[in-house]
Amino acid sequence: MRLPIIAGNWKMYKTVDETIELATSLKSLLKDVPDTEVEIVICPTFVNLQAAASVIKGSNIKLGAQNLYPKQEGAFTGEISPLMLRSVGCNYVIIGHSERRQYFKETNEFINSKVKIAIEYGITPIMCVGEKLEEREKGLTFDVVKDHVVNGLKDISKDKVAHVVIAYEPVWAIGTGKTATPQQAEEVHQFIRKLLADLYDEQTSQAIRIQYGGSVKPENIKELMACENIDGALVGGASLKADSFEQIVKFYK
């Protein structure tokens, strides 16, 4: 049985004060969520990680970052290392988000190096994969997703890949209000799971959690989570409001 994981990607939102306010509200609203039902993660910006960590310390909410640079330290102005993330208490890190691929031209090779170093430093990578609208319309969804998964996990062993969370996020559904239907999402999640079985084995494939991301909201979370191969959600806009994120986390009720 895979433990569902709901992660909030706060993107480039919230000041320090706003981060403290939101994290405090979530800590109160979600304190009754059993860790046997769902794993909860919040991913603020780099400058707000310390503030969020101080609020959620000792709670059932885990801390994640939105990115990292694949080196322990060095002359990489403006970048943040896995060592730094670990030092502020990060358990998770989002890697290869479509916005990083689109705006910052991140390649599968670069993303693969980030996944590897996150694992090395004991941080669970949430590796994002997904197709653009024009790719879906051309019938290339599975080709694009396969490319992202295979090359993102290149040279990662079976024992290490068990520490990876994969997030399927169709780019056309991110921040657009459009959501893949549960059937569309499940079809791709099922494809990813079969692909993982081919790359590794069935047991490994069944153990890896695959999230859905793309305009997830309280209105569609139950239907998405009812799908066999959807193990959680990577939530964008709806994670910026305490009440909506609470409803998403409590999908099981």
N, C-alpha and C positions, 0 to 999 in steps of 0.2 A: 504494500500500500504506500503510494507516494504522498508525502505530506504537502498539501497545497501551499503555495507561496504567493503572497500578495505584496508587491513592491511599489512604492510611490516614487516616481521620478519627478522631482520638483523643478527640474530644468533650471533656467536662469530666472528664477523667481524667489522672492522673500529676502528681506533684510535680516540682520541678526535678530533684531527685536521681534520681527514677524515670525522668524523661525522658532524662537523660544515660545512664542504664543501658540503657534500651531502644534509644535511637539508636545507642549503641556496639555493642550486640549486632547490630542490623540492618546496620550498616556492615560488620561482619565477615562475617556470614552471606550478604550480598548482593553482596559485592565482585566475585564472578565473573560477575555478570549483565551480559551485553553490552548497551550502550545501543542496539544495533540490534534487540534482541529485545523490550525492554519499558522504558518510562519509569516510574521509581519516585518517588513523592511521599509525604511524611509531613506531617500537619497537626496539630501540637500546639496547646495553648491559647496565647493571647497571651503570658502570662507566661513561657512555656517556649520561645518561638521563638528567643530569643537563645542559650539553652543548646543547643538542638537544632542550630542553625546552626553553632555552634562545633565540634560533634562531626562533622557530616557534610560539613564544608567540604572540597572537593577530591575528594569521593566521587561515586558514581553515583546518589546519592539527592538529590532536590530538596526544597525546603522550601515548604510551603503553609500558609496561615492558614485559619481556619474562618469568617471573616466580615470585613467592613470597613464603614466609614461613608463615604457618598459625598461627602466634602469633603476638601480637602487639609489643612486645619487649621481651628481655630475653637473657639468656646465650646460644645463638645458633650461635656459631662462623661461620662466612662466609655467614650467611643468611641475607635476606632483608625482612622487614616487610611491610604489607599494609600501615601502618602509614607513613613509610618512602617514599613509592611510591606516596602516596597522597601528601606528603609535597613537592615533586618536580614537581607536576602537572600531574601525570599519570591519564588518564581517563579509560584506558584499561589495562588488563594483560592477557597474554597467559598462560593457565593452562593445564597441561596434554599433552603437545606436545609429539609426538611419541618418540622423542629423549630423553625426560625425562623418559618416560616409559621404553625405551630400555636400556639406559646407566645408569640411576640412580634408576632403579627398582621401579618407583613410581606406587603405587597401586590405584585402583579406590577409596578406602577409603581415602587415603591421598589426592588425587585430589579433592574429595568431600569436605574435610575440607578446602581446599584452595578456592574453589568456594564460600563456605559459608562466609569465612572471607572477601573475595574481595567484595562481595555484602554488607556486614556489614559496610565496610569502603567507600562505594560509588564508587567503582571501578568496571567497567564492565568486567566480566571474559569472555575470549574467550576460551571455553572448547573444547579441541581437542579429536576427536574420530576417529577410523579407524583400518582397518585390515592389517595384514602382507600378503606377497605374498602367503606363504604356506597356510594361513587361507582362502584366496580367492580361491586358487586352490582346497581346500577341501570342498568348498561350505559353509564355515562358516562365510562369510561376515556379514550377518544379525545377527547372534548369537553374534559375537564379538561387533558389533556396538550397539546392544541392551544392552549388558552387560555394555559397557562404558557409555551409556546415562542414563540408569536406575540407576546405582550405583553412577555415577558422580553427579546426581541430587537428590540423596536420601535425604529425609526429607527437601527438599527445596519447600516452599509453592508456590502456584500459583501466588501470587502477586510478589514474589521475582524472580521466574524463568523468568519473563518477562524481567529482566535485564541481562539475559545471552545470549551470542552469542555462537552458536555451530559451530565448524569448522570440517567438514568431510575431513580427510586427509588419503587416502589410503597409508599405509606406503611404499608400493612397488612403489609409484609414487613420493616420496619425494627425490629430488636431483638426481634422476636417469635419468631424461630426458623423462621418460615414464609418460604419463598422462592418467588418466581414460578418456574414451571417454565421451562426453557430456551425452550420453545415460546411461553409467554406473554410472556416477556421479549423474545424475538426479534420477535414480532408488533408490540409497541409500538415497539421500536427501528426496525423497518422503516417503521412509520407516521411516526416522527419524521424519518427520512431522506427520505421522500417529501415530507413537509411542508416540509422545508428546500429541497428542489428546487423546490417551488412558490413559496416565498418568495424564493429566490435563483435558482439554476440547478443543473443536475445535477452539474457539476464541483465546485461549492462544497459541495453536499450530500455528495458522495463523499469530500471532504477532511476534513470535520468528524468528530471522534471522539465517540462516544456510549458512555458507561460504563453499567454496571448497578450499582445499589446496593440492598441489602436482604438481610441475613443471608447474605452471601457468606462461604464457608468453604472450607478445602482440599478438602472432599468434593464440592463442586459447581462449583468454578472451571473445571475442564477442559471440562465439558459446556457451561457458559455461554459460555466463550471459543471454543467450536467453532462458535458461531452466526455467520453472515455479517456481521451488523450490530452485534454487541457488540464494542466496541473496548477493553474494560478493565473495571475494577471500582472502585467507591467503597466501601471496606471499613470497617466500624465495629468491632464487638467483636473480630473476629478479627485486627485490626491492632494490638491492645494486647498481644499475645503474639508474641515474636520468631519462634518456630518456626512458628506458624500463618501469619503474614504472609509468612514466607520461602516456604512451600509455595505460597501463592497467587501470589506474584510469579513463582515458577518453574513456572507452569502449563505452559509451553511444552516442558518437558523430558519 
